């Protein structure tokens, strides 16, 4: 099964927190800055990032941001 087919089966829905983390990453914020802004730990930010990547079928946070923007899950 190719990567394109796998992406079709990836869950396109992100939680509010996952969208917030990806949006902050898109703005160039560090995990530490995101954690401070959201009032959570850096570990929690990593967890939300990892889950967003899994849901979107992305291998990196940067790829997850790009996919989320393309799918209009994040504002461009």
mmCIF file of the C-alpha atoms, coordinates in Angstrom:
data_MODEL
# 
_entry.id   MODEL 
# 
loop_
_atom_site.group_PDB 
_atom_site.id 
_atom_site.type_symbol 
_atom_site.label_atom_id 
_atom_site.label_alt_id 
_atom_site.label_comp_id 
_atom_site.label_asym_id 
_atom_site.label_entity_id 
_atom_site.label_seq_id 
_atom_site.pdbx_PDB_ins_code 
_atom_site.Cartn_x 
_atom_site.Cartn_y 
_atom_site.Cartn_z 
_atom_site.occupancy 
_atom_site.B_iso_or_equiv 
_atom_site.pdbx_formal_charge 
_atom_site.auth_seq_id 
_atom_site.auth_comp_id 
_atom_site.auth_asym_id 
_atom_site.auth_atom_id 
_atom_site.pdbx_PDB_model_num 
ATOM 1  C CA . UNK A 1 1  ? 0.000   0.000  0.000  1.00 0.00 ? 1  UNK A CA 1 
ATOM 2  C CA . UNK A 1 2  ? 1.502   3.369  -1.031 1.00 0.00 ? 2  UNK A CA 1 
ATOM 3  C CA . UNK A 1 3  ? 1.846   6.456  1.151  1.00 0.00 ? 3  UNK A CA 1 
ATOM 4  C CA . UNK A 1 4  ? -0.930  8.216  -0.777 1.00 0.00 ? 4  UNK A CA 1 
ATOM 5  C CA . UNK A 1 5  ? -3.356  5.409  -0.015 1.00 0.00 ? 5  UNK A CA 1 
ATOM 6  C CA . UNK A 1 6  ? -2.391  5.459  3.645  1.00 0.00 ? 6  UNK A CA 1 
ATOM 7  C CA . UNK A 1 7  ? -3.040  9.208  3.807  1.00 0.00 ? 7  UNK A CA 1 
ATOM 8  C CA . UNK A 1 8  ? -6.553  8.632  2.510  1.00 0.00 ? 8  UNK A CA 1 
ATOM 9  C CA . UNK A 1 9  ? -7.245  6.416  5.506  1.00 0.00 ? 9  UNK A CA 1 
ATOM 10 C CA . UNK A 1 10 ? -5.654  8.764  8.046  1.00 0.00 ? 10 UNK A CA 1 
ATOM 11 C CA . UNK A 1 11 ? -8.116  10.468 10.349 1.00 0.00 ? 11 UNK A CA 1 
ATOM 12 C CA . UNK A 1 12 ? -8.487  14.071 9.211  1.00 0.00 ? 12 UNK A CA 1 
ATOM 13 C CA . UNK A 1 13 ? -10.016 15.269 12.469 1.00 0.00 ? 13 UNK A CA 1 
ATOM 14 C CA . UNK A 1 14 ? -7.734  16.961 14.973 1.00 0.00 ? 14 UNK A CA 1 
ATOM 15 C CA . UNK A 1 15 ? -8.569  17.923 18.526 1.00 0.00 ? 15 UNK A CA 1 
ATOM 16 C CA . UNK A 1 16 ? -8.651  21.599 19.430 1.00 0.00 ? 16 UNK A CA 1 
ATOM 17 C CA . UNK A 1 17 ? -5.368  21.241 21.318 1.00 0.00 ? 17 UNK A CA 1 
ATOM 18 C CA . UNK A 1 18 ? -3.676  19.463 18.400 1.00 0.00 ? 18 UNK A CA 1 
ATOM 19 C CA . UNK A 1 19 ? -4.773  22.303 16.108 1.00 0.00 ? 19 UNK A CA 1 
ATOM 20 C CA . UNK A 1 20 ? -3.468  24.871 18.616 1.00 0.00 ? 20 UNK A CA 1 
ATOM 21 C CA . UNK A 1 21 ? -0.086  23.145 18.802 1.00 0.00 ? 21 UNK A CA 1 
ATOM 22 C CA . UNK A 1 22 ? 0.225   22.835 15.018 1.00 0.00 ? 22 UNK A CA 1 
ATOM 23 C CA . UNK A 1 23 ? -0.791  26.469 14.568 1.00 0.00 ? 23 UNK A CA 1 
ATOM 24 C CA . UNK A 1 24 ? 1.884   27.546 17.045 1.00 0.00 ? 24 UNK A CA 1 
ATOM 25 C CA . UNK A 1 25 ? 4.469   25.408 15.258 1.00 0.00 ? 25 UNK A CA 1 
ATOM 26 C CA . UNK A 1 26 ? 3.428   27.038 11.994 1.00 0.00 ? 26 UNK A CA 1 
ATOM 27 C CA . UNK A 1 27 ? 4.154   30.418 13.612 1.00 0.00 ? 27 UNK A CA 1 
ATOM 28 C CA . UNK A 1 28 ? 7.669   29.225 14.431 1.00 0.00 ? 28 UNK A CA 1 
ATOM 29 C CA . UNK A 1 29 ? 7.210   28.787 18.169 1.00 0.00 ? 29 UNK A CA 1 
ATOM 30 C CA . UNK A 1 30 ? 9.356   26.286 20.069 1.00 0.00 ? 30 UNK A CA 1 
ATOM 31 C CA . UNK A 1 31 ? 7.871   23.473 22.138 1.00 0.00 ? 31 UNK A CA 1 
ATOM 32 C CA . UNK A 1 32 ? 8.901   25.352 25.261 1.00 0.00 ? 32 UNK A CA 1 
ATOM 33 C CA . UNK A 1 33 ? 7.104   28.509 24.100 1.00 0.00 ? 33 UNK A CA 1 
ATOM 34 C CA . UNK A 1 34 ? 4.014   26.537 23.130 1.00 0.00 ? 34 UNK A CA 1 
ATOM 35 C CA . UNK A 1 35 ? 3.974   24.783 26.500 1.00 0.00 ? 35 UNK A CA 1 
ATOM 36 C CA . UNK A 1 36 ? 4.188   28.105 28.334 1.00 0.00 ? 36 UNK A CA 1 
ATOM 37 C CA . UNK A 1 37 ? 1.451   29.668 26.186 1.00 0.00 ? 37 UNK A CA 1 
ATOM 38 C CA . UNK A 1 38 ? -0.922  26.722 26.665 1.00 0.00 ? 38 UNK A CA 1 
ATOM 39 C CA . UNK A 1 39 ? -0.063  26.117 30.323 1.00 0.00 ? 39 UNK A CA 1 
ATOM 40 C CA . UNK A 1 40 ? 1.123   22.550 29.777 1.00 0.00 ? 40 UNK A CA 1 
ATOM 41 C CA . UNK A 1 41 ? 4.452   20.728 29.857 1.00 0.00 ? 41 UNK A CA 1 
ATOM 42 C CA . UNK A 1 42 ? 6.785   20.310 26.894 1.00 0.00 ? 42 UNK A CA 1 
ATOM 43 C CA . UNK A 1 43 ? 6.088   16.589 27.119 1.00 0.00 ? 43 UNK A CA 1 
ATOM 44 C CA . UNK A 1 44 ? 2.385   17.283 26.587 1.00 0.00 ? 44 UNK A CA 1 
ATOM 45 C CA . UNK A 1 45 ? 3.201   19.432 23.558 1.00 0.00 ? 45 UNK A CA 1 
ATOM 46 C CA . UNK A 1 46 ? 5.275   16.563 22.141 1.00 0.00 ? 46 UNK A CA 1 
ATOM 47 C CA . UNK A 1 47 ? 2.346   14.198 22.741 1.00 0.00 ? 47 UNK A CA 1 
ATOM 48 C CA . UNK A 1 48 ? -0.124  16.476 20.923 1.00 0.00 ? 48 UNK A CA 1 
ATOM 49 C CA . UNK A 1 49 ? 2.352   16.897 18.072 1.00 0.00 ? 49 UNK A CA 1 
ATOM 50 C CA . UNK A 1 50 ? 2.905   13.151 17.768 1.00 0.00 ? 50 UNK A CA 1 
ATOM 51 C CA . UNK A 1 51 ? -0.843  12.435 17.834 1.00 0.00 ? 51 UNK A CA 1 
ATOM 52 C CA . UNK A 1 52 ? -1.490  15.087 15.169 1.00 0.00 ? 52 UNK A CA 1 
ATOM 53 C CA . UNK A 1 53 ? 1.201   13.514 12.995 1.00 0.00 ? 53 UNK A CA 1 
ATOM 54 C CA . UNK A 1 54 ? -0.388  10.087 13.416 1.00 0.00 ? 54 UNK A CA 1 
ATOM 55 C CA . UNK A 1 55 ? -3.886  11.345 12.634 1.00 0.00 ? 55 UNK A CA 1 
ATOM 56 C CA . UNK A 1 56 ? -2.691  13.147 9.506  1.00 0.00 ? 56 UNK A CA 1 
ATOM 57 C CA . UNK A 1 57 ? -0.320  10.425 8.320  1.00 0.00 ? 57 UNK A CA 1 
ATOM 58 C CA . UNK A 1 58 ? 2.653   12.782 8.612  1.00 0.00 ? 58 UNK A CA 1 
ATOM 59 C CA . UNK A 1 59 ? 6.189   11.728 9.425  1.00 0.00 ? 59 UNK A CA 1 
ATOM 60 C CA . UNK A 1 60 ? 7.320   15.097 10.810 1.00 0.00 ? 60 UNK A CA 1 
ATOM 61 C CA . UNK A 1 61 ? 5.648   18.037 12.564 1.00 0.00 ? 61 UNK A CA 1 
ATOM 62 C CA . UNK A 1 62 ? 6.466   20.232 9.571  1.00 0.00 ? 62 UNK A CA 1 
ATOM 63 C CA . UNK A 1 63 ? 4.695   17.794 7.277  1.00 0.00 ? 63 UNK A CA 1 
ATOM 64 C CA . UNK A 1 64 ? 1.722   17.695 9.680  1.00 0.00 ? 64 UNK A CA 1 
ATOM 65 C CA . UNK A 1 65 ? 1.436   21.490 9.534  1.00 0.00 ? 65 UNK A CA 1 
ATOM 66 C CA . UNK A 1 66 ? 1.532   21.437 5.733  1.00 0.00 ? 66 UNK A CA 1 
ATOM 67 C CA . UNK A 1 67 ? -1.119  18.708 5.528  1.00 0.00 ? 67 UNK A CA 1 
ATOM 68 C CA . UNK A 1 68 ? -3.348  20.488 8.051  1.00 0.00 ? 68 UNK A CA 1 
ATOM 69 C CA . UNK A 1 69 ? -3.138  23.726 6.053  1.00 0.00 ? 69 UNK A CA 1 
ATOM 70 C CA . UNK A 1 70 ? -3.862  21.923 2.775  1.00 0.00 ? 70 UNK A CA 1 
ATOM 71 C CA . UNK A 1 71 ? -6.881  20.235 4.323  1.00 0.00 ? 71 UNK A CA 1 
ATOM 72 C CA . UNK A 1 72 ? -7.999  23.580 5.792  1.00 0.00 ? 72 UNK A CA 1 
ATOM 73 C CA . UNK A 1 73 ? -7.752  22.293 9.336  1.00 0.00 ? 73 UNK A CA 1 
ATOM 74 C CA . UNK A 1 74 ? -5.501  25.302 10.030 1.00 0.00 ? 74 UNK A CA 1 
ATOM 75 C CA . UNK A 1 75 ? -5.672  28.802 8.640  1.00 0.00 ? 75 UNK A CA 1 
ATOM 76 C CA . UNK A 1 76 ? -2.947  29.517 6.081  1.00 0.00 ? 76 UNK A CA 1 
# 
